[in-house]
Amino acid sequence: MILLAAAGILVMALLGAPLFAVVLAAAMLGFLSVDVDLAVTAIELYRITDTPLLVALPFFTFAGYLMAEANTSRRLMDLTRALFGWMPAGLAIVGFVACAVFTALTGASGVTIVALGALLLPMLRNSGYSERYSLGLVTTSGSLGLLVVPSVPLILYGIVAQQMDVGEPFTIQQLFLGGLGPALLMIVLLSAWTVWRHGGVERTPFRAAEVWRHLVAARWELPLPVFVLGGIYSGFFAISEAAAMTALYVIVAEVFLYREVSLAQLPKIMRESMVMVGSIVLILGVALAFTNYLIDTGAPQALFEFMQAHVTSVLTFLILLNLLLLLLGAVLDVFSAVIIMTPLLLPVAVGYGLHPIHLGIIFLANLQIGYFTPPVGMNLFIASYRFERPMIELYAACLPFMAVLLVALLIITYVPALSLWFL
């Protein structure tokens, strides 16, 4: 009977059933197989509501959706071009920085491709960059902000890992600090490679008046990172309070100061952002129920013992971990991958001596590369639809960027100090 039910769950997954339904069915089947009352699944769903950090998700997500609705992307692009466009390959470096910041603020790589890509692609082509390079940049750079505060996937990893209570304890603030070095490394390596390949393209002359004009245009959005980070690291705000203040600040800026979003649009934006949050929280709740079953049956410990018996080297374990995460990043969205795989991999990684923060950075660094890994990376489909280009052309455009980021991934993986410098 159990085997029949398991086969039914597999068929559900193959037919495209919602992820939360598949995970919930697996959890319930697992509890039934060990004679545990199914009420435990409802208890786990309720327990997630008692997580203080969970409040940060809807506020940061709403703020991101609201900024994406306004002209934030254009102001950010204009300002970074005025500041860095004079450098060799300056416009491309502007693209890397602007995409990373915008993805960090909005929490969605696809939104960055749609919002910034439409501005950046023609600018790159008109400045002398090749079609292939320009397509590769706008397709891959949308995921660079996953390690930059206040990235929603970073917060989500922190919530799941803290629920596990495995390894050394850490705070979300420390997780934010841990992502800064690796994110900067990726941008620097991509910029250095671009300067080597395209250093001779047209530059934008530095004009103080232009910089000042764009600073004034973005005057209400520029204080936001300082406001959020200063409040968090000074201890004035908790993460959840900083998220609430961020949402309030963005409402005031976009609705009342810039007046680019009307009050009548707010309910629609709230509804769209909360649908996304609701799907994340639902998957998180049922995944924690499934995690509870795995822990009760000793699955993480059994996996660790199996790995120790067959993989004695930490070096080999990290290689296998990266390969697994790259594969997952290509077939799952980042939220699902974090929620489902963290409970299984964290105890094993801690057993090999990895710090939970280091694992989280490795996790998200892999997943952001997986976003544009052929054949099914999510960013490839979004870019193909947005720019009306065939997938094969995008595969070829993204491969050089992937090679550079894989080098960065190796450094992040094997140099823990890059993620743990503050400890």
N, C-alpha and C positions, 0 to 999 in steps of 0.2 A: 504493500500500500504506500509506504514511504517512497519507494523507488518510483512508483507511478506518479505520485505527487511531484517529486523532483523533476521527472521528465516533463510534466505539465508546466512547471515553472520555466524550464529551459525553452519550451515551445513559446511561452508567453514572451520571453526575452527576444527570441528570434523573430517573432511577429511584430516587434516594436512596441510592446506594452510599456507604459511609463516606468521609469527607473525605480521610483519609490514603491510602486506596486510589486515589482520583481523582488526588491530587497525585503520588503515587508513580508511577502509570501515565503521567502527563504528563511527569514527569522522565525516566523510562526511555525513553519515545518520543522525547523531545528528544535524549537522548544517542545513541540509535540513529540518529537522522537526521543526526548529525554524526560518525558512526563512532567514538564513544567507548565503551570497554569498560564494560559495565553494572556491573562490580565497583565502580565509583566510587560508586554509590548505597549499597552496603553500607559503604564507607569513610566516607561522610558520616554514616550512622546510627551508626557506631562513634565518629566524631569528637565527636559531641554528648555522649558519655559522659565525655569528657575536659574538659568545661567545669566549672570549680570552682563557679560560681554555681548550677549546676543542682541541687546538693544542697539549696539553700535551698527549692526548690519543694515537695518532699514533706514537709519538716518544717513549713513554714508552713501547708500545706494540711491536714495531719493535725491541727495545733493548732486550726485553724479549725473543722474538723468536730467535734472533741471539745468545743469551747466551745458549738457549736450544739446539741449533744446535752444539755448541762447547762442550768441555769437562768440562764446569763449574760445572756441577753436581758432577762429580767425585772428582774434586779438593776441592769443598766445603765439601763433605762427608769425604774425607781423613783428612782435616784440623780439622773439628769438632771432629772427632774420636780421633785424636792425643791430642786435648785439653781436652776433657771430657770423654774419654773412660775409665779412671781410676776410675771414680765414680761408686757407686753402681748403677746397671742398666744403666751404662754409655752409651752403644751403643744405647739403646732405647731413651735416652735423646738426644743423637746426632741426631737420626732420627727426633725427634720432632723439634729441632732447625733448622736442615738443610732443612727440608721440608717447614717450615714456611718462612725461608729466600728465598728459591728458588721460592716458589709460589708468594711471594711479588715481586720478581724481574721479573718473567715471566708473572704474572697476570693470570695464568691458573692452576687450581688445577689438571686437567687431565694431563697436561704436567709433573707435578711433579711426579704423580704416574708412568707414563711411563718412565721418565728419572731417577729419584732417586729410585723408587720402584724396578727397575731391579737390582740396586746395593745393596739396603738395605735388601731386603727379604732374599737372601742367606746368607748375613752376620749375620742377626738375627738368622736364623736357625742354622748356624754353631757355634754360640756363646751359644746355649742352650735354646733359647726362643722357646716356643711351636709354632707349625704351625698356630694355631688359633690366638694367640696373634700377631705373625708377620704379618699375613694377615690383621688383624684389624688395626695395626699401619700404614702400608703403604697405606691402603685404606682411613683412616680417616685423617691422618696428612697432606694430600695434600691440605686441605682447611684451615689450620691454618694461612696461610699468608694473608688472605683477609683483616685483620685489620692492617697490617704492611706496612709502607711507602715503596715504592711508589705504593701501590695496586691500580690497575686500577678501580675495583669496588668502592673503597673508593672515588676516584676522581670523578667517575660518579655520585655517590650519591650527592657529593658536588655541581656538576654542576646543577643537577635537583633541589635540594633544594634551591640553590641561585636563580634560575629562578623563583621559587615560591614566594620568598620575604615574607616568613611567619615566625613569631617568631623572636628571637634574631638573628642579623646578625653574621656571622662567616666567617673565612677564611679557605682555604684548608689546610694551615699550622696548624691551630688549630685542624682541623679534623684529621690530621695525628697524632698530639700529643694525641688526644682523644683515638686513637686506640691502643696506646702502652701499657697502663695498662691492659686493657682487654685481649690483645693478650698474654702478659706475664702471667696473671692469668691462662689462659687456659693451657699454656705450663707447668707452675709450678704444677697445679693440676694433669695433666696427668703424669708428672714426679714423683710426690709424690706417686700416686697410683701404678705406675710401680715399684718404689723402694720397696713399701710394698709387692707387689705380686712377683716380680722377682729380688729382691735385691741380691740374691745369685748366679746369673749367672756369667759366665766368664767376667773378666774385662781386659782392655788393659792397661798394665803398662805405666806410664807416662815417656816419654823419651824426654828430651829437644832437642836432636838432631833430633828426628822425627818431633817434632813441628816445628823446624826451617826449616827442609826440605820441609814441606808442606806449610809453610808460604812463602818460596821462590817460590814454584810452583804456588801459588795463588797471587803472588806479584802485578800483574796488575789488578786483580779483587777486591782485598781487599779495595783499596782506594775508590772504587765507592760509597758505602753508605756514607762515610765521605764527599766525594766530593759533592754528591747530597744534603744531609741534611745540611752540612755546608753552602753550597751556598744558600739554601732556607732560613734557619733560621738566617743567618747573614744579610739577605736582599740584598745580592749581585746578586742573581738570582730570577726572578719570577718563578712560577711553570712551565710555558710554556718554559721559557729559560732553566731551569734546565732539563726539559725533552729532549730538543734539544741537550744540552751538554752531557746528559747521552747517547743518541744514538751515538753521535760522539765519545765519549770515548770508548764505547763498540766496535764500528767498528775498531778503532785504536788497541784496545787490542786484539780482536779475529782474526782480519784479518792480521794485520801487526806485532804484537808482538808475540802472540801465533802461528799464522799462521795455525789455525785449520779450518778456514772458508776461502775459496778462493774468490777472487773478482768475479769470474764467478757465485758463488752461491748467491751473494747478491741480484740480481734481483728476484730470486725465493723466497728468504726469505721475501723480501719487499712485493712481490705480496701476499704471504700467510698471512702475518700480516695485510696488508691493506684490504684484504677481510674481515677479522674479524672486523677491525675498521669500515669498511663501513657498515657492518650489524648493528653494535652498533649505529652508527650515524643515519642510516635510521630509526631504531626503535625509537631512541630518538626524531627525528624530528616529526614523525607521532604521537608519544605519547604526545609530547607537544601540538600538534594540538588538540588531544583528551582532554588533560588537560584544554586547553582554553575553549572548549565546556562545560566541567564539571563545570568550574568556572563561566562561563556565566549563566548556569542554576542553580547555587547555590547548586550543589550536595554535595561538601565537608561540607558546612554549614548545609545542611539538614541531612547529616550523623552524624555530631557532635551533632545536636539537638536530633536526635533519640538516640544516644549513651547516652547523658546526661539524657534523660528521662528514660532509662532502665538500665544504668550502672552509678551509682552515685559514686562509689569508684574508685579511681585511681588504687588501688591494683588489682581490678577485671579487669579494662581496660587493664592493663599490662599483666595479664594472658591471656586474649582473644587475645591481640596483638601477644604474643609469639606463641600461638597455630596457629593463622592464618599464621604467617610468617614461622613457621616450615612446615606447609602444602604447602605453596607456594614454599619454598626451595626444596621440594621433587619433585615438578612437573614442575618447571620453572628453566631455567638457571639464574644465579645470575644477569646478565645484564638486562634481560627482567623483572625480578621481581623488580629490583631497579627502572627502567625507568617507569614501568606501575603503581606500587603501591605507590611510594613515593608521587606523587601529591595528591593522595586520602587520604593517612594516615597522612601526615605531618600536615595539618591544624587541624585534629582531635586531634592528639597527643599534639600539641601546646596548644590546648584548655584545655587539662587536665594538663597543666603545664610542659610538657617535653621540654627540650632544644633540638633544632634541631640536635646538635652534639650527644647528648645522644641517640636520636631516631636512628640516622645513625649507631651508634655502635651496638645498639640492633638489628637493621635491618640486618646488615651483620653477626653478631654473630649467629642469627637464620639461615640465609641462608647457612652459612658454615656447620652447623649441618645438614641442609636439603640436602646437597650434598650426604650424605651417609645414609639418612633416608629410610628404606624399605617402600614400595617395589620398588620405581622407582628413588631413588637418583642416580644422574649422575655418581658419583664416583664408585658406585657398578657395573655399567655396564662396565666402563672403566677397573676396576680391574679384573672383571670376564674375560674380553677378554684378558687382558694383561697377567694374571697369569694362565689362563685356569682353573679356579675354578668355581664350580656351585654357583649360586646366594644364595641358602639357606646357604651354608657354609660361605659366606661373611656376610649374615645377622647376623648369630650367632657371627662371629668374631668382628663385629662393635658395637654390643649392649653394652658391657661394656664401651667402649670409649664414646659412646653416653651418657651413664648415668653420667660419669664424666663431660663431657662438658655441660650437662643440669644443673648440679650443678653450674658450672661457669656462665652459662647464667642467672641463678636466681640471682647470686651475681651482675653481670653486670647490670641487669635490676633494682634491688632494691637498689643498692648503686651507685647513679649517680656520686658521687665524684670520682669514679674510672675512669670515662670518662671525667670529667670536672675539674680535679685537678688543671689545669693551669689557670683557669678563676678567 
